[in-house]
């Protein structure tokens, strides 16, 4: 089975266009370094929960939307090698290419699928 990197971030609504441009610039690098696909999803139906929810997880503020993204890799070894190449790539210089969101509030992780239904 494949390996999945997932993340949730809060993006200011005013930066939606900048976020899409940022994704169009950087997401192809994941494919270049071995990912199978990259999915970026802008929150459309993200309800408030009673105990916790996506908005609280990333401390989303008024005027921010939750973005849910994932990267599918063929396996963890390809992901590890690809992510290492990404972090070393000069295109990832955040001073030259700042993120259109607060990266400190991003939650992310790598996941090994245990069941798949297609």
C-alpha positions in Angstrom: 0.0 0.0 0.0 1.0 3.6 -0.5 2.1 6.1 2.2 0.2 9.3 3.0 1.3 12.7 4.3 -1.6 14.7 5.6 -1.9 18.3 6.9 -4.5 20.8 8.1 -3.8 24.5 8.1 -5.7 27.7 8.6 -5.4 30.1 5.6 -6.7 33.7 5.6 -9.7 34.0 3.2 -7.9 37.0 1.7 -5.0 34.7 0.8 -7.0 32.0 -1.1 -5.6 33.1 -4.5 -2.0 33.3 -3.0 -2.5 29.8 -1.5 -3.5 28.3 -4.8 -0.6 30.0 -6.5 1.7 28.7 -3.8 0.4 25.2 -4.2 0.7 25.4 -8.0 4.4 26.4 -7.5 5.4 23.9 -4.9 3.1 20.8 -5.2 4.7 19.8 -8.5 7.9 19.3 -6.6 6.3 16.5 -4.6 5.6 14.8 -7.9 9.1 15.5 -9.1 10.5 13.8 -6.0 8.3 10.7 -6.3 4.7 11.4 -5.0 1.8 9.8 -6.9 -0.6 12.7 -6.3 -1.2 15.8 -4.2 -4.6 17.0 -3.2 -5.4 20.5 -1.8 -8.9 21.0 -0.4 -10.4 24.4 0.7 -12.8 24.0 3.6 -16.4 24.1 2.4 -18.4 22.3 5.1 -16.3 22.4 8.3 -18.7 22.4 11.2 -17.9 23.4 14.8 -17.6 20.4 17.1 -18.7 20.1 20.6 -15.3 19.0 22.0 -12.9 19.7 19.1 -12.9 20.2 15.4 -10.7 21.2 12.4 -10.9 24.9 13.2 -9.8 24.5 16.8 -7.0 22.1 15.8 -5.3 24.8 13.8 -6.6 27.7 15.9 -8.4 29.2 12.9 -9.5 32.7 13.4 -12.4 34.7 12.0 -11.7 35.3 8.3 -9.7 32.1 7.9 -10.6 28.8 6.2 -9.4 25.4 7.0 -7.4 23.7 4.2 -7.0 19.9 4.3 -4.2 18.4 2.1 -2.6 15.1 1.5 0.2 13.7 -0.5 0.2 10.1 -1.7 3.5 8.3 -2.1 4.1 4.8 -3.5 5.7 3.8 -0.1 7.4 5.3 3.0 10.9 4.9 1.6 10.0 7.0 -1.5 8.4 9.6 0.8 11.4 9.8 3.1 13.8 10.3 0.2 11.4 12.7 -1.5 10.9 14.8 1.6 14.6 15.0 2.2 15.1 16.2 -1.4 12.4 18.8 -0.9 13.9 20.2 2.3 17.3 20.5 0.6 15.9 22.1 -2.6 16.8 25.8 -2.9 13.2 26.5 -4.2 12.0 25.8 -0.7 13.7 29.0 0.7 10.9 30.4 2.7 12.5 33.9 2.8 12.2 34.1 -1.0 8.9 32.2 -1.1 7.0 32.9 2.1 3.9 30.7 3.0 0.6 32.5 2.6 -0.4 31.2 6.0 0.9 30.7 9.6 3.0 27.5 9.3 3.2 27.3 13.1 -0.4 26.4 13.3 -0.1 23.6 10.7 -0.8 20.1 11.9 0.7 17.3 9.8 1.9 13.7 9.9 2.7 10.6 7.9 0.2 7.8 7.8 0.5 4.1 6.9 -2.8 3.0 5.3 -4.4 -0.1 7.0 -7.4 -0.5 4.8 -8.3 0.7 1.3 -11.6 0.5 -0.6 -11.8 1.6 -4.2 
